[in-house]
């Protein structure tokens, strides 16, 4: 059975991805930061609770071992007491990309319409920086 990992599995988009992947025959594990939310959103689903903003590259390698597909649906809308946009959308993505080097896993990045490093808000700018890291790692490919 193919294996999928969904970052942000305790969120709206991530939970939808987890359901779709499970329906398609994948063994799915979500990675989120809120165990209570994960239980409410997808009761009984396999969820690993981590703070992706601080998860190290070696820890990512362990979490992603054997994955065929990794979906990054994690994100935050603004900086705040529990959210650091640069850490989530750029730093974590860089460590995730590094952890996937040398594997055959496919990375699917959930981004947002309008992202640009020249965008008027920090959300769009930080998402654009993370997207650029993934494009660079893929040799410039957008697919």
N, C-alpha and C positions, 0 to 999 in steps of 0.2 A: 504494500500500500504506500503511495507517495506521501511525503510528509511536508506540511506547511506550518510556518511560524508566522503569526500576525502580531506585530507591534501595535499597541493601542487596541488590543482585543477587548478591553473593557469600555471602549467608546462606541459611539453610534456607527461610524463607518467601519471600524475594525470588527465589531460584532457582526455586521452585515457580511463582511469578507469571510469571517469564520464560518458563518452559516452556509454561504455559497460554496466555499471550499469543501466543507464536510459533505454537502449534497453532491459534490462532484467526485467524492470518493477519497478525499485526502484525510489523513490523520492530522488533526489540527491542534496546535497549542497557541494560546494567546499569551502575550506578554503585556502586562499592565501594571499600574502602580497602586491600584486600590482593590484589595481583595473583596471587600464588601460590595463594591460596584460590580466587579467581575461576576460574583455569585448572583447578583440581581439581574444583570444583563443577559448572562448565559448560564443558568443554573446547570451544574454538572459538567460544564466544559472544562477541558484541561487548561489551566491558566498558571503561568509563572509570574509571581509578583516581583517587580524590579523597578528601580528608578532609572529609566533609560538615559537620563541626562548624565548620570555618573557611572554607568556600567562600562567597565574597561574592555579593551579589545580581547584579552584572553577570556574574560567572562562571556563575551559575545560568542567566541568560538565554541565554548562549552554549550551554551544555550542553543546554538544553531546547528550543532553537529547532526549530520544526516539529513538536514532539510533539503528538499528539492526546490521549494519556493519560500521566499521570505517577503512578506508584505509589510511595508512601513506605512501604517495608518496612524502613527502616533503624532501628536502635535498639541500645541497650545495656541490660544488666540492672542494673548498678551502677556507681557512680563508681570509677575506678581510674586507674592510670598512663596508660592509653591511652583512657579513656572519661570523658567529662564529660556526665552525664545532661542537665543544663540546656542545654548547648551543642548536643547532638544532638537532643533531643526538643522544645526550645523555640526556641533561637536559630536553628538551621538551618531549622526549619519556618517561622519568620518570614521569613527571607530567601528561602526557596523560594516562599512565598505571594506575596511582593513581586515576585519574578521572573516569576510567572505572571499578574500583573495585566495586563489588556488583551489576553490571549491567549484562544483558544478551547479550550485544553487542559483536560481534566478531571483533577482531583486526587483520587486514591484514597488515603486514609490508613489504614494498617494499625495499629490500636490494640490494646488489650488489655481483656478483661473486668475490671471492677472499678476502672477508672481514676477518680480523683476528686482534686480539689485538697485534700481532707481525708483522703486515704488514709494508712495507717500507714507507707508506705515511699516513698522518693524516686523509685523507678521509676514507680509509679502517679501520683504528683503531677506529675512532669515530663511524662509522656505526656498527662495531663489538660490541662496548660497549652498544649501544642502543639495538641491537639484543639480547644481553645477558640479558638485563633488561626484555625484553618481554618474553624470555624463562623462566626466573626465576619466573615471575609473573604467567606464565601458568603452573607452576609446573614442568618445565623441558621439556615440550612438544615442538616439532618443527612444529607441524601442526596446 
